[in-house]
Amino acid sequence: MSHVKTPALFIGKTQPDGQQFDAWSNQPLLISLEQGGIDWPSSCRNGTCRTCFGKLESGQVRYEIEWPGLSSEEKEEGYVLPCVAYPCSDLALHEGD
């Protein structure tokens, strides 16, 4: 018997415009944003170029890579890289700084 965990669905919102998108726990936020028809800046998609840089206004994310291209100060202040950030809750995301 397999124990495949069903992905969780969270509600994501972009700030300040309030656009809503489905944020699936098994895929990076950037993919969820794009699937929701939201035009979010991106380039490398591996956490190094910082084009998709944003600030988490509320909610939580996790990373599957050891350390994305964020300083510890940025991470403490709530900045995220949506291309490698996976949602752990409903969230609100603000583009850039």
N, C-alpha and C positions, 0 to 999 in steps of 0.2 A: 504494500500500500504506500503510495507516495504522499509526502507531506509538503506539497507545493503551497506556499502561502499566497493567497489571493492578494493582489495589490490593493492598497487602500486608496480611496479617492478623497482628495482634499479640495477645498475651494481656494483658488488664488485670485488676488485682485492686484491690478497695477495702480500705482499712485502717481500723480494726484487725480488721474482721470477716472478711476474706479472701474476699469474694464475687468470683467470676471472671466476666469478660465478654469478648466478642470486640471488639477495638479495631481498626477498619479505618483504614488510612492516608489514605483519601480522604474521611473525614468527621470532624467534631469529636467529641471524647471524650464530650461530653454526649449526643449522639445514640446513640453506642455503648453508653453506660451505660443509657440508657432502653430501647434494643432488648434489652439483657441483663436487663431487668426490675428494674433497680436504681433506687430512688427517690432521686435526687440533687436537691438544691435548685436551682432555676433561675428566671429571670424574663425578662430582656431578650433573651438569646441573641445579643448582638452585642458583648460584652466591656466594657460600660460599667457595669452595675449591681453587679457583683461578688457577686451572690447565690450563684453556683456555685463561688466561690473554694475552692481546695483546694491541698494541698501534694503535690508529686511526691516520693514516698519513694524511688523508683528509676525509671529509664528516662528517655527524652527525648521532647520534643514540639517542634513548630514552629508558627508562626503565619502565616496568610496576610494578616493585616492588619498595617499598619505598627507599631503599638504598642498592645497591649491595655491595659486599665485596671489595670495593675500598676506599682508603682514599680520603679526599677532594683534597689533593695535586695531587694524581694519576689522579683523574678525571679531574682536571684543566690541567694537562699535556697531556691529550688525551688518557689515558689508559682506556680500556673497558674490560668487561667480555662478550664475544660473546654468551655464553649460555643464558644470560638474556637481551642482548642488541638487540633492534629492529632498523633496518635502517630507516633513514628519508631522505636519499639522496644517490647518488652514493658515494662510499667510497673506501678507500685503507686501508688495515689492515696489520700490521706487527706483527708476532708472538713473544711473550715474550717481554723482554725489551731490 
